Amino acid sequence: MVFAIEFNSNAALTYKNNIGKPSRAKNVVVYNNDITKLDPAVIARKHFAEAECDLLLGGPPCQGFSRHRIKNAGVADPRNALIHEYFGFVRRLRPRAFLMENVPGMLWPRHKDYVDEFYAQAHTNGYMIYDPIKIDARDYGAPQARQRVFILGLRQDIVAEGFDWPPQPTHCERCDPMPAGLKAWENCSSAFRPALEEDPNDVHMQHGQALIDAFASTPHNGGSRHESNRVLDCHKDHDGHRDVYGRINPAKPAPTMTTACINPSKGRFVHPTLNHGITARQAARIQTFPDDFQFAGGLMAAGQQIGNAVPVVLAKLLVSHIKSLLTSSANTEPAASRAKAV
């Protein structure tokens, strides 16, 4: 790992404090900048003057693509165009492969122009690009229901014969009998084991007595506002979402950890048995972060960073799969040797 760009200051600090550890990638350079204010040519000269970029990962903001409750919401959101800013770095750094992640809403017809332009740029610049795939993190061992879209591009000189994309799932919801090599979907029970001593992320929201009473009325391992006896004025005309103030069932995969995952009013984010929301550490475990990974900026900032992340176990598997292609004999032998062999 060579460099990273992160606009959010708390996330950038988290990246420096964790990814920059000697055991991970001690020389990684983190740019706490707006990507539109950075020149890809400068990054290329600084980091790749004597080395080639193998893989460029990207996770442009998803908020414009994920706003779905109002017709055409998010269509003019300027953050949508950041996928093209990301491709500006692909164009200049010429990585052997790139992988971009976003929410499924990115593929809705209302956003087609953004995606079509992204594909056009890729083809114009000599990249073979796979169709977008929607991956559920459960299928790869993450203990939560989380669907995201991934777009993989390969530079035209990469030999992809025999390469399967996406990689085969490692887990299965209900397989009887279980196919060889597959495991059952992971439940999230281990997320609620005791935290390490003095863990700064072992904190949850402080609730008023009315909410504590509502949580106390909510059945363990499930429930929602309807069972909590909490009725607000807004519920008279709109019954509300069925999962808010609901408890997580640790015997099943957890719900998607969103940027508001530490707030029970935003989804099924109440502790399975205790009368408060889940902690940042519990949310991080559901996202499969190791316990020594600490998030900067306090509880709300931690929740935002956790919810924006790709589950670690899924990210590791996808990157390892791409690495196996890039390091295969077909892609590491000199081009002349490959041509002669053919």
Contacts in CASP RR format, 6 or more apart in sequence:
PFRMAT RR
TARGET T0000
AUTHOR 0000-0000-0000
METHOD contacts of the structure
MODEL  1
MVFAIEFNSNAALTYKNNIGKPSRAKNVVVYNNDITKLDPAVIARKHFAE
AECDLLLGGPPCQGFSRHRIKNAGVADPRNALIHEYFGFVRRLRPRAFLM
ENVPGMLWPRHKDYVDEFYAQAHTNGYMIYDPIKIDARDYGAPQARQRVF
ILGLRQDIVAEGFDWPPQPTHCERCDPMPAGLKAWENCSSAFRPALEEDP
NDVHMQHGQALIDAFASTPHNGGSRHESNRVLDCHKDHDGHRDVYGRINP
AKPAPTMTTACINPSKGRFVHPTLNHGITARQAARIQTFPDDFQFAGGLM
AAGQQIGNAVPVVLAKLLVSHIKSLLTSSANTEPAASRAKAV
1 19 0 8 1.000
1 24 0 8 1.000
1 25 0 8 1.000
1 28 0 8 1.000
2 27 0 8 1.000
2 28 0 8 1.000
2 29 0 8 1.000
2 47 0 8 1.000
2 48 0 8 1.000
2 53 0 8 1.000
3 28 0 8 1.000
3 29 0 8 1.000
3 30 0 8 1.000
3 31 0 8 1.000
3 43 0 8 1.000
3 47 0 8 1.000
4 15 0 8 1.000
4 19 0 8 1.000
4 28 0 8 1.000
4 29 0 8 1.000
4 30 0 8 1.000
4 31 0 8 1.000
5 30 0 8 1.000
5 31 0 8 1.000
5 33 0 8 1.000
5 35 0 8 1.000
5 38 0 8 1.000
6 12 0 8 1.000
6 15 0 8 1.000
6 30 0 8 1.000
6 31 0 8 1.000
6 32 0 8 1.000
7 32 0 8 1.000
7 33 0 8 1.000
7 34 0 8 1.000
7 35 0 8 1.000
8 304 0 8 1.000
8 305 0 8 1.000
9 32 0 8 1.000
10 295 0 8 1.000
10 296 0 8 1.000
10 297 0 8 1.000
10 298 0 8 1.000
10 301 0 8 1.000
10 304 0 8 1.000
10 305 0 8 1.000
11 296 0 8 1.000
11 301 0 8 1.000
11 304 0 8 1.000
11 305 0 8 1.000
11 308 0 8 1.000
12 30 0 8 1.000
12 31 0 8 1.000
12 32 0 8 1.000
13 32 0 8 1.000
13 296 0 8 1.000
13 297 0 8 1.000
14 294 0 8 1.000
14 295 0 8 1.000
14 296 0 8 1.000
14 305 0 8 1.000
15 28 0 8 1.000
15 30 0 8 1.000
16 30 0 8 1.000
17 294 0 8 1.000
17 296 0 8 1.000
18 24 0 8 1.000
18 293 0 8 1.000
18 294 0 8 1.000
19 25 0 8 1.000
19 28 0 8 1.000
19 30 0 8 1.000
20 26 0 8 1.000
20 27 0 8 1.000
20 28 0 8 1.000
20 30 0 8 1.000
29 47 0 8 1.000
31 38 0 8 1.000
35 82 0 8 1.000
35 85 0 8 1.000
35 86 0 8 1.000
35 89 0 8 1.000
36 82 0 8 1.000
36 85 0 8 1.000
40 88 0 8 1.000
40 89 0 8 1.000
40 91 0 8 1.000
40 92 0 8 1.000
40 93 0 8 1.000
41 92 0 8 1.000
43 89 0 8 1.000
43 92 0 8 1.000
43 93 0 8 1.000
44 92 0 8 1.000
44 93 0 8 1.000
47 53 0 8 1.000
48 93 0 8 1.000
52 94 0 8 1.000
52 96 0 8 1.000
53 93 0 8 1.000
53 94 0 8 1.000
53 95 0 8 1.000
53 96 0 8 1.000
54 95 0 8 1.000
54 96 0 8 1.000
54 97 0 8 1.000
54 323 0 8 1.000
54 326 0 8 1.000
55 95 0 8 1.000
55 96 0 8 1.000
55 97 0 8 1.000
55 98 0 8 1.000
55 99 0 8 1.000
55 319 0 8 1.000
55 322 0 8 1.000
55 323 0 8 1.000
55 326 0 8 1.000
56 89 0 8 1.000
56 90 0 8 1.000
56 93 0 8 1.000
56 95 0 8 1.000
56 97 0 8 1.000
56 98 0 8 1.000
56 99 0 8 1.000
57 98 0 8 1.000
57 99 0 8 1.000
57 100 0 8 1.000
57 101 0 8 1.000
57 319 0 8 1.000
58 86 0 8 1.000
58 98 0 8 1.000
58 99 0 8 1.000
58 100 0 8 1.000
58 101 0 8 1.000
59 86 0 8 1.000
59 100 0 8 1.000
59 101 0 8 1.000
59 102 0 8 1.000
60 79 0 8 1.000
60 82 0 8 1.000
60 83 0 8 1.000
60 85 0 8 1.000
60 86 0 8 1.000
60 100 0 8 1.000
60 102 0 8 1.000
61 79 0 8 1.000
61 82 0 8 1.000
62 102 0 8 1.000
62 103 0 8 1.000
62 106 0 8 1.000
63 77 0 8 1.000
63 79 0 8 1.000
64 73 0 8 1.000
64 74 0 8 1.000
64 77 0 8 1.000
64 79 0 8 1.000
64 80 0 8 1.000
65 74 0 8 1.000
65 77 0 8 1.000
65 80 0 8 1.000
65 102 0 8 1.000
65 103 0 8 1.000
65 105 0 8 1.000
65 106 0 8 1.000
65 108 0 8 1.000
65 111 0 8 1.000
66 103 0 8 1.000
66 105 0 8 1.000
67 73 0 8 1.000
67 74 0 8 1.000
67 77 0 8 1.000
68 105 0 8 1.000
68 108 0 8 1.000
72 110 0 8 1.000
74 80 0 8 1.000
74 110 0 8 1.000
75 110 0 8 1.000
75 111 0 8 1.000
80 111 0 8 1.000
80 114 0 8 1.000
81 114 0 8 1.000
83 100 0 8 1.000
83 102 0 8 1.000
83 114 0 8 1.000
83 115 0 8 1.000
83 118 0 8 1.000
84 114 0 8 1.000
84 117 0 8 1.000
84 118 0 8 1.000
84 121 0 8 1.000
86 100 0 8 1.000
87 118 0 8 1.000
87 121 0 8 1.000
87 122 0 8 1.000
88 121 0 8 1.000
90 98 0 8 1.000
90 122 0 8 1.000
90 125 0 8 1.000
90 127 0 8 1.000
91 121 0 8 1.000
91 125 0 8 1.000
94 155 0 8 1.000
95 155 0 8 1.000
96 154 0 8 1.000
96 155 0 8 1.000
96 157 0 8 1.000
96 158 0 8 1.000
96 326 0 8 1.000
96 331 0 8 1.000
97 152 0 8 1.000
97 153 0 8 1.000
97 154 0 8 1.000
97 155 0 8 1.000
97 158 0 8 1.000
97 322 0 8 1.000
97 325 0 8 1.000
97 326 0 8 1.000
98 127 0 8 1.000
98 152 0 8 1.000
98 153 0 8 1.000
99 150 0 8 1.000
99 151 0 8 1.000
99 152 0 8 1.000
99 153 0 8 1.000
99 318 0 8 1.000
99 319 0 8 1.000
99 322 0 8 1.000
100 150 0 8 1.000
100 151 0 8 1.000
101 148 0 8 1.000
101 149 0 8 1.000
101 150 0 8 1.000
101 151 0 8 1.000
101 310 0 8 1.000
102 148 0 8 1.000
102 149 0 8 1.000
102 151 0 8 1.000
103 148 0 8 1.000
103 149 0 8 1.000
104 134 0 8 1.000
104 147 0 8 1.000
104 148 0 8 1.000
104 149 0 8 1.000
105 111 0 8 1.000
105 149 0 8 1.000
106 114 0 8 1.000
106 115 0 8 1.000
106 132 0 8 1.000
106 149 0 8 1.000
107 115 0 8 1.000
107 132 0 8 1.000
107 134 0 8 1.000
107 149 0 8 1.000
115 132 0 8 1.000
118 151 0 8 1.000
119 129 0 8 1.000
122 129 0 8 1.000
122 153 0 8 1.000
123 129 0 8 1.000
126 155 0 8 1.000
126 156 0 8 1.000
127 153 0 8 1.000
127 154 0 8 1.000
127 155 0 8 1.000
127 156 0 8 1.000
128 153 0 8 1.000
128 154 0 8 1.000
128 155 0 8 1.000
128 156 0 8 1.000
128 158 0 8 1.000
128 160 0 8 1.000
129 151 0 8 1.000
129 152 0 8 1.000
129 153 0 8 1.000
129 154 0 8 1.000
130 151 0 8 1.000
130 152 0 8 1.000
130 153 0 8 1.000
130 154 0 8 1.000
130 165 0 8 1.000
132 149 0 8 1.000
132 150 0 8 1.000
132 151 0 8 1.000
133 149 0 8 1.000
133 150 0 8 1.000
133 151 0 8 1.000
133 165 0 8 1.000
133 166 0 8 1.000
134 147 0 8 1.000
134 148 0 8 1.000
134 149 0 8 1.000
135 147 0 8 1.000
135 148 0 8 1.000
135 149 0 8 1.000
135 150 0 8 1.000
135 166 0 8 1.000
135 314 0 8 1.000
136 145 0 8 1.000
136 146 0 8 1.000
136 147 0 8 1.000
137 144 0 8 1.000
137 145 0 8 1.000
137 146 0 8 1.000
137 147 0 8 1.000
137 148 0 8 1.000
137 311 0 8 1.000
137 313 0 8 1.000
137 314 0 8 1.000
138 144 0 8 1.000
138 145 0 8 1.000
138 146 0 8 1.000
138 171 0 8 1.000
138 173 0 8 1.000
138 185 0 8 1.000
138 186 0 8 1.000
138 253 0 8 1.000
139 169 0 8 1.000
139 170 0 8 1.000
139 171 0 8 1.000
139 172 0 8 1.000
140 167 0 8 1.000
140 169 0 8 1.000
140 170 0 8 1.000
140 171 0 8 1.000
140 311 0 8 1.000
140 313 0 8 1.000
140 314 0 8 1.000
140 317 0 8 1.000
141 170 0 8 1.000
141 171 0 8 1.000
141 183 0 8 1.000
141 185 0 8 1.000
141 186 0 8 1.000
141 288 0 8 1.000
141 313 0 8 1.000
141 314 0 8 1.000
142 186 0 8 1.000
142 253 0 8 1.000
142 286 0 8 1.000
142 287 0 8 1.000
142 288 0 8 1.000
142 311 0 8 1.000
142 313 0 8 1.000
142 314 0 8 1.000
143 185 0 8 1.000
143 186 0 8 1.000
143 187 0 8 1.000
143 188 0 8 1.000
143 190 0 8 1.000
143 191 0 8 1.000
143 253 0 8 1.000
143 254 0 8 1.000
143 286 0 8 1.000
143 288 0 8 1.000
144 188 0 8 1.000
144 253 0 8 1.000
144 254 0 8 1.000
144 255 0 8 1.000
144 256 0 8 1.000
144 257 0 8 1.000
144 286 0 8 1.000
144 287 0 8 1.000
144 311 0 8 1.000
145 253 0 8 1.000
145 254 0 8 1.000
145 255 0 8 1.000
145 256 0 8 1.000
146 256 0 8 1.000
146 257 0 8 1.000
146 311 0 8 1.000
147 256 0 8 1.000
148 310 0 8 1.000
150 166 0 8 1.000
150 318 0 8 1.000
152 165 0 8 1.000
152 322 0 8 1.000
154 160 0 8 1.000
154 325 0 8 1.000
157 335 0 8 1.000
158 325 0 8 1.000
158 326 0 8 1.000
158 331 0 8 1.000
159 328 0 8 1.000
159 330 0 8 1.000
159 331 0 8 1.000
159 338 0 8 1.000
160 325 0 8 1.000
161 330 0 8 1.000
163 325 0 8 1.000
165 321 0 8 1.000
166 318 0 8 1.000
166 321 0 8 1.000
167 317 0 8 1.000
167 318 0 8 1.000
167 321 0 8 1.000
169 182 0 8 1.000
170 181 0 8 1.000
170 182 0 8 1.000
170 183 0 8 1.000
170 317 0 8 1.000
171 182 0 8 1.000
171 183 0 8 1.000
171 184 0 8 1.000
171 185 0 8 1.000
171 186 0 8 1.000
172 178 0 8 1.000
172 179 0 8 1.000
172 182 0 8 1.000
172 183 0 8 1.000
172 184 0 8 1.000
172 185 0 8 1.000
173 184 0 8 1.000
173 185 0 8 1.000
175 182 0 8 1.000
175 184 0 8 1.000
178 184 0 8 1.000
185 253 0 8 1.000
186 253 0 8 1.000
187 250 0 8 1.000
187 251 0 8 1.000
187 252 0 8 1.000
187 253 0 8 1.000
188 248 0 8 1.000
188 250 0 8 1.000
188 252 0 8 1.000
188 253 0 8 1.000
188 254 0 8 1.000
188 285 0 8 1.000
188 286 0 8 1.000
189 250 0 8 1.000
189 251 0 8 1.000
190 285 0 8 1.000
191 250 0 8 1.000
191 254 0 8 1.000
191 278 0 8 1.000
191 282 0 8 1.000
191 283 0 8 1.000
191 285 0 8 1.000
191 286 0 8 1.000
192 250 0 8 1.000
192 271 0 8 1.000
192 272 0 8 1.000
192 282 0 8 1.000
195 201 0 8 1.000
195 202 0 8 1.000
195 279 0 8 1.000
195 281 0 8 1.000
195 291 0 8 1.000
196 202 0 8 1.000
196 291 0 8 1.000
196 292 0 8 1.000
199 281 0 8 1.000
199 291 0 8 1.000
199 294 0 8 1.000
200 294 0 8 1.000
200 298 0 8 1.000
201 279 0 8 1.000
201 280 0 8 1.000
201 281 0 8 1.000
201 284 0 8 1.000
201 294 0 8 1.000
201 295 0 8 1.000
201 302 0 8 1.000
202 279 0 8 1.000
202 280 0 8 1.000
202 281 0 8 1.000
203 279 0 8 1.000
203 280 0 8 1.000
203 298 0 8 1.000
203 299 0 8 1.000
204 262 0 8 1.000
204 271 0 8 1.000
204 276 0 8 1.000
204 277 0 8 1.000
204 278 0 8 1.000
204 279 0 8 1.000
204 280 0 8 1.000
204 299 0 8 1.000
205 262 0 8 1.000
205 263 0 8 1.000
205 264 0 8 1.000
205 276 0 8 1.000
205 277 0 8 1.000
205 299 0 8 1.000
207 215 0 8 1.000
207 264 0 8 1.000
207 275 0 8 1.000
207 276 0 8 1.000
207 277 0 8 1.000
210 230 0 8 1.000
211 230 0 8 1.000
211 245 0 8 1.000
211 264 0 8 1.000
212 275 0 8 1.000
212 276 0 8 1.000
213 229 0 8 1.000
214 225 0 8 1.000
214 228 0 8 1.000
214 229 0 8 1.000
214 230 0 8 1.000
214 245 0 8 1.000
215 228 0 8 1.000
215 245 0 8 1.000
215 247 0 8 1.000
215 264 0 8 1.000
215 270 0 8 1.000
215 275 0 8 1.000
215 276 0 8 1.000
215 277 0 8 1.000
216 275 0 8 1.000
217 227 0 8 1.000
217 228 0 8 1.000
217 229 0 8 1.000
217 230 0 8 1.000
218 224 0 8 1.000
218 227 0 8 1.000
218 228 0 8 1.000
218 245 0 8 1.000
218 246 0 8 1.000
218 247 0 8 1.000
218 270 0 8 1.000
219 227 0 8 1.000
219 247 0 8 1.000
220 247 0 8 1.000
220 272 0 8 1.000
220 273 0 8 1.000
221 247 0 8 1.000
221 248 0 8 1.000
221 249 0 8 1.000
221 250 0 8 1.000
221 251 0 8 1.000
221 272 0 8 1.000
222 246 0 8 1.000
222 247 0 8 1.000
222 248 0 8 1.000
222 249 0 8 1.000
222 268 0 8 1.000
223 246 0 8 1.000
223 247 0 8 1.000
224 242 0 8 1.000
224 243 0 8 1.000
224 244 0 8 1.000
224 245 0 8 1.000
224 246 0 8 1.000
224 268 0 8 1.000
225 235 0 8 1.000
225 240 0 8 1.000
225 241 0 8 1.000
225 242 0 8 1.000
225 244 0 8 1.000
225 245 0 8 1.000
225 246 0 8 1.000
226 242 0 8 1.000
228 245 0 8 1.000
228 246 0 8 1.000
230 245 0 8 1.000
234 240 0 8 1.000
241 267 0 8 1.000
243 255 0 8 1.000
243 267 0 8 1.000
243 268 0 8 1.000
244 264 0 8 1.000
244 265 0 8 1.000
244 266 0 8 1.000
244 267 0 8 1.000
244 268 0 8 1.000
245 264 0 8 1.000
245 265 0 8 1.000
245 267 0 8 1.000
245 270 0 8 1.000
246 264 0 8 1.000
246 267 0 8 1.000
246 268 0 8 1.000
246 269 0 8 1.000
246 270 0 8 1.000
247 268 0 8 1.000
247 270 0 8 1.000
247 271 0 8 1.000
247 272 0 8 1.000
247 273 0 8 1.000
248 254 0 8 1.000
248 255 0 8 1.000
248 268 0 8 1.000
248 269 0 8 1.000
248 270 0 8 1.000
248 271 0 8 1.000
248 272 0 8 1.000
248 278 0 8 1.000
249 272 0 8 1.000
250 272 0 8 1.000
254 286 0 8 1.000
255 267 0 8 1.000
255 268 0 8 1.000
255 269 0 8 1.000
257 283 0 8 1.000
257 286 0 8 1.000
257 287 0 8 1.000
257 306 0 8 1.000
257 307 0 8 1.000
258 266 0 8 1.000
258 267 0 8 1.000
258 307 0 8 1.000
259 303 0 8 1.000
259 304 0 8 1.000
259 306 0 8 1.000
259 307 0 8 1.000
259 308 0 8 1.000
260 266 0 8 1.000
260 267 0 8 1.000
260 269 0 8 1.000
260 303 0 8 1.000
261 269 0 8 1.000
261 278 0 8 1.000
261 283 0 8 1.000
261 303 0 8 1.000
261 306 0 8 1.000
261 307 0 8 1.000
262 269 0 8 1.000
262 277 0 8 1.000
262 278 0 8 1.000
262 279 0 8 1.000
262 280 0 8 1.000
262 283 0 8 1.000
262 299 0 8 1.000
262 300 0 8 1.000
262 302 0 8 1.000
262 303 0 8 1.000
263 269 0 8 1.000
263 277 0 8 1.000
264 270 0 8 1.000
264 276 0 8 1.000
264 277 0 8 1.000
269 277 0 8 1.000
269 278 0 8 1.000
269 283 0 8 1.000
270 276 0 8 1.000
270 277 0 8 1.000
270 278 0 8 1.000
271 277 0 8 1.000
271 278 0 8 1.000
271 282 0 8 1.000
280 295 0 8 1.000
280 298 0 8 1.000
280 299 0 8 1.000
280 302 0 8 1.000
280 303 0 8 1.000
280 306 0 8 1.000
281 291 0 8 1.000
283 302 0 8 1.000
283 303 0 8 1.000
283 306 0 8 1.000
283 307 0 8 1.000
284 293 0 8 1.000
284 295 0 8 1.000
284 302 0 8 1.000
284 306 0 8 1.000
285 291 0 8 1.000
287 306 0 8 1.000
287 307 0 8 1.000
287 309 0 8 1.000
287 311 0 8 1.000
287 312 0 8 1.000
288 311 0 8 1.000
288 312 0 8 1.000
288 313 0 8 1.000
288 314 0 8 1.000
289 306 0 8 1.000
289 309 0 8 1.000
289 312 0 8 1.000
290 312 0 8 1.000
295 301 0 8 1.000
295 302 0 8 1.000
295 303 0 8 1.000
295 305 0 8 1.000
295 306 0 8 1.000
296 302 0 8 1.000
325 331 0 8 1.000
330 338 0 8 1.000
333 341 0 8 1.000
END
